[in-house]
């Protein structure tokens, strides 16, 4: 029992409610949301430290005991995700201070941001399947409105499709919940893990598991279900696209890792092979989509898909090393992907466009921006000694140890193509001569947007250079995931 | 009883999928409303259907009772789908105002793909 772990849910919730009352007063909004985001980051780091020292923390809400009430659980994986998510939220928020227009800011932008963070925190910390659905819906409703805020034609068009698709996935989630509940009679994930292991007939459960995979795959943009992502993320303003691309899609990945390590681990050769195949397709088709794009933001949006493939690849291989690589890759990718999205926002502020053909020569006029992009870009492609290298190294080593040579080949080829597409952006936007028909906006207005981006660039270098320590942490987290008995014991 | 409910759920799913695949925004929204009903019925039947028993367990008394959990789940799900449907209606209306069309074929967007 520890009241500590409900705080990451309560803090943004309360801040969001307070912010609703001050929607006309910009200063109050900014100060309050900044304070709340900083507090959340400190709180998450503290929770991570406590979890690492004392083991898994649980909290039975309303003091209803375990299989009956709603349980919040913080294990290492959840705590790591909380830390990175709150970091991205903080950084993107400071970027939003410099970039968002007043019209959006005065229409509950910051309040919605907090509600979204609340949903994300809840999804990470809950130990109850239905509660996971509820938190998913909370973060989705906030994301619908964040996406449509501003009311431009393109936003309205894409937000409609985004809403319908996510509503459908919510309904499928409920179908899976109904099936699992009718077989096991419980919604608590730890209790479910026990009941599922004991169930004599597992056919229906496997069906439900695959429905869940479809649901989380839709949210996390897995192979057959990623078509909605590039378009809708393209329409969102940069800070929002950062939060969506950096954190929101990873909630889907997180949920699938949680469910497929804790509950549905009885038929690994069937379910996890499907996951592995999907991950290969996701990586490859995502990066192909990225290569064909001539737009900065859309290219990055396709890269989200391709990188999700790597995260799920670790789950598909299902060894401690592979899962550690997955967790490392999620954390690394949240940082680097957000960084790239922020750089695209920065470049958009400077050039007034996201089309690569209309840019050029920023290396001469804005060398700092170009270098920040360069470091983040090669980190994502996986060049040592940056963080992207170590996550891919672990995944590929795990793949070789398992004898899955084909997926290793795909991962390596995709890495190469990622590098290629990063070079493509670099060549069009930063090298060459300065575009004459679309000259960069003069002045130093962009400088206030630099510190948040620089923070993330420094972080990817730091994680890369001290990879040993971070990898140790993710390895502990993955061992906890591979040994669900500890989780079950902590909850029940 | 379960059989009747199952058939109803199946019909509701079929109808809603048909509506979701149509081109008009309004029909798509109606489809989401229908599919939420189908799912709620499915949740209801997941706790087994019984008649004439309250969802209480009285100490010592040997009596049947109804599983109260699916009802609580449905209540939550109804609230959520109600909220999202309301949002969707407003969104569709605004999209129609802004884009001048409610035909999804004309709302494809990006030309260069």
Interface residues (C-beta under 8 A of the other chain):
Chain A: X130 X134 X137 X141 X144 X145 X148 X151 X152 X153 X154 X156 X157 X158 X159 X160 X163 X164 X167 X168 X170 X171 X174 X175 X177 X178 X179 X181 X182 X187 X231
Chain B: X20 X25 X28 X32 X35 X36 X39 X42 X43 X45 X46 X47 X48 X69 X70 X73 X76 X77 X80 X81 X83 X84 X87 X88 X91 X92 X94 X95 X98 X99 X107 X109 X110
